[in-house]
Amino acid sequence: MMKTLLVTATLAVLAAPAFAQVTSAPPTAAPPAAAPAQPAADFAGIDADKSGTLTIAEVKLADATVTQADFDKADADKSKSLSKAEFDKWHASMKKGDKASAPG
C-alpha cells in the first residue's frame, strides 16, 4: 500500500509541469478589414484622421487589394479623396462584384 502511494505521488509530482504548461495560440495574421475586392463598409472606421474624407492610404489600410485605379474611378470630383457619398456609391458597386480595375 505504501509503495503504491509513493509511486502515485512521484508520478503526480513528475507530471505536474506538463499539466502546468500553457499552450499559446498560433500566431495569426492581421485580421482583414474586409474581404478581398470589397472595401470595409464603415466609412467612419476607415477615416483615421477624422477629416470626413478618405485618402488612398486610409482605404489601403482597410483593404490592401484596392488599387489606385479603383480609387481614382471612385473619386468622381478628382479631389484625391473620397467623400462619404463617393465611398457609399463605390462600396455599393463593389458589393455587386464590379471591381473597377478588373481586366476585361
Secondary structure, 3 states (H helix, E strand, C coil): CHHHHHHHHHHHHHHHHHHHCCCCCCCCCCCCCCCCCCCCCCHHHHCCCCCCCECHHHHHHHCCCCCHHHHHHHCCCCCCCECHHHHHHHHHHHHCCCCCCCCC
